[in-house]
Amino acid sequence: MILPLMKAMRPIQWVKNVFVLAPIVFAEQLADPDLLIKVALAFIAFCFAASCIYLVNDLRDREDDRLHPLKKNRPIASGALPVPVATGAAVVLGLLAMAISFSLNLVFLAILAVYIVINLLYSSWLKRKVILDVMAVSSGYVLRVMAGGAAIDVEVSKWLLLCSIFLALFLIFSKRRHELVLLAGDAASHRSVLSHYSPAFLDQMINVVTASTVVSYALYCVDQGTIERFGTDNLIYTIPLVLFGIFRYLYLIYQQPEERNPTEALLSDVPFVVNVVLWGVLVLWIVYG
């Protein structure tokens, strides 16, 4: 059962939890080993919580997933992972996530609890509500950033929250468009809320949040508070890398659509991965160098 269980936990999706690391990077605290341990525990807690939610979702949706061209191969839908085993694993992962959170502090625990509740509401109700479904999923990214700040007891920059909000909406609206185009006429039967979306409508939403993401990040880079905090205005030179990352993601969604989940496609796209690494190295050099 180990391999099917690991697949059902979707460890590849844990990459989304890097949002937890953002506060410690921009708070210039990476050299503090105690805080690094706390952030590592925060990251692990969100990995466990996310896998718990994935298992719960797959348990609820296993009948519908069997009709989906890709989701039918998921361990629970295919029968490779028995329902009792998946249920037990979800409970254990949820308890581990809460235990780790309690060991950090009550604020982090509260944020993680909100994350779990919103995801459970999404699974049972919000996923059928147009626009709210996207906002519910997007909130998970913002909560990760807030949790990262709570774990090390630092205030999260309002600019960082704004960038996280718009970036999350950009990613989820783009994912909705990918699903809509992939499933075509059968989209509504696989995800009912897709009947309320159309490529043209999603294109408008994507245009709005794309522009908002770029502008928010650019304003953060040139903000006087940012310049005074880091003692330099060189963050502006990271903007071209942010633009390339967004444009590359749009290229993959619009010009190179695949049956794979967009997250998996991104992680296997060499230009995108290289760009992210370059952005990370440049930010670290500017902030710490």
RAPECOR-V451252 format. One record per residue. RES is the residue in one small letter. SS is DSSP state (H for helix, E for strand, L for the rest). Layout:
res->RES ss->SS
res->RES ss->SS
//
This chain:
res->m ss->L
res->i ss->H
res->l ss->H
res->p ss->H
res->l ss->H
res->m ss->H
res->k ss->H
res->a ss->H
res->m ss->H
res->r ss->L
res->p ss->H
res->i ss->H
res->q ss->H
res->w ss->H
res->v ss->H
res->k ss->H
res->n ss->H
res->v ss->H
res->f ss->H
res->v ss->H
res->l ss->H
res->a ss->H
res->p ss->H
res->i ss->H
res->v ss->H
res->f ss->H
res->a ss->L
res->e ss->L
res->q ss->L
res->l ss->L
res->a ss->L
res->d ss->L
res->p ss->H
res->d ss->H
res->l ss->H
res->l ss->H
res->i ss->H
res->k ss->H
res->v ss->H
res->a ss->H
res->l ss->H
res->a ss->H
res->f ss->H
res->i ss->H
res->a ss->H
res->f ss->H
res->c ss->H
res->f ss->H
res->a ss->H
res->a ss->H
res->s ss->H
res->c ss->H
res->i ss->H
res->y ss->H
res->l ss->H
res->v ss->H
res->n ss->H
res->d ss->H
res->l ss->H
res->r ss->H
res->d ss->L
res->r ss->H
res->e ss->H
res->d ss->H
res->d ss->H
res->r ss->L
res->l ss->L
res->h ss->L
res->p ss->L
res->l ss->L
res->k ss->H
res->k ss->H
res->n ss->H
res->r ss->L
res->p ss->H
res->i ss->H
res->a ss->H
res->s ss->H
res->g ss->L
res->a ss->L
res->l ss->L
res->p ss->L
res->v ss->H
res->p ss->H
res->v ss->H
res->a ss->H
res->t ss->H
res->g ss->H
res->a ss->H
res->a ss->H
res->v ss->H
res->v ss->H
res->l ss->H
res->g ss->H
res->l ss->H
res->l ss->H
res->a ss->H
res->m ss->H
res->a ss->H
res->i ss->H
res->s ss->H
res->f ss->H
res->s ss->H
res->l ss->H
res->n ss->L
res->l ss->H
res->v ss->H
res->f ss->H
res->l ss->H
res->a ss->H
res->i ss->H
res->l ss->H
res->a ss->H
res->v ss->H
res->y ss->H
res->i ss->H
res->v ss->H
res->i ss->H
res->n ss->H
res->l ss->H
res->l ss->H
res->y ss->H
res->s ss->H
res->s ss->H
res->w ss->L
res->l ss->H
res->k ss->H
res->r ss->H
res->k ss->L
res->v ss->L
res->i ss->L
res->l ss->H
res->d ss->H
res->v ss->H
res->m ss->H
res->a ss->H
res->v ss->H
res->s ss->H
res->s ss->H
res->g ss->H
res->y ss->H
res->v ss->H
res->l ss->H
res->r ss->H
res->v ss->H
res->m ss->H
res->a ss->H
res->g ss->H
res->g ss->H
res->a ss->H
res->a ss->H
res->i ss->H
res->d ss->L
res->v ss->L
res->e ss->L
res->v ss->L
res->s ss->L
res->k ss->H
res->w ss->H
res->l ss->H
res->l ss->H
res->l ss->H
res->c ss->H
res->s ss->H
res->i ss->H
res->f ss->H
res->l ss->H
res->a ss->H
res->l ss->H
res->f ss->H
res->l ss->H
res->i ss->H
res->f ss->H
res->s ss->H
res->k ss->H
res->r ss->H
res->r ss->H
res->h ss->H
res->e ss->H
res->l ss->H
res->v ss->H
res->l ss->H
res->l ss->H
res->a ss->H
res->g ss->H
res->d ss->H
res->a ss->H
res->a ss->H
res->s ss->H
res->h ss->H
res->r ss->L
res->s ss->H
res->v ss->H
res->l ss->H
res->s ss->H
res->h ss->H
res->y ss->L
res->s ss->L
res->p ss->H
res->a ss->H
res->f ss->H
res->l ss->H
res->d ss->H
res->q ss->H
res->m ss->H
res->i ss->H
res->n ss->H
res->v ss->H
res->v ss->H
res->t ss->H
res->a ss->H
res->s ss->H
res->t ss->H
res->v ss->H
res->v ss->H
res->s ss->H
res->y ss->H
res->a ss->H
res->l ss->H
res->y ss->H
res->c ss->H
res->v ss->H
res->d ss->L
res->q ss->H
res->g ss->H
res->t ss->H
res->i ss->H
res->e ss->H
res->r ss->H
res->f ss->H
res->g ss->L
res->t ss->L
res->d ss->L
res->n ss->H
res->l ss->H
res->i ss->H
res->y ss->H
res->t ss->H
res->i ss->H
res->p ss->H
res->l ss->H
res->v ss->H
res->l ss->H
res->f ss->H
res->g ss->H
res->i ss->H
res->f ss->H
res->r ss->H
res->y ss->H
res->l ss->H
res->y ss->H
res->l ss->H
res->i ss->H
res->y ss->H
res->q ss->L
res->q ss->L
res->p ss->L
res->e ss->L
res->e ss->L
res->r ss->L
res->n ss->L
res->p ss->H
res->t ss->H
res->e ss->H
res->a ss->H
res->l ss->H
res->l ss->H
res->s ss->L
res->d ss->L
res->v ss->H
res->p ss->H
res->f ss->H
res->v ss->H
res->v ss->H
res->n ss->H
res->v ss->H
res->v ss->H
res->l ss->H
res->w ss->H
res->g ss->H
res->v ss->H
res->l ss->H
res->v ss->H
res->l ss->H
res->w ss->H
res->i ss->H
res->v ss->H
res->y ss->H
res->g ss->L
//
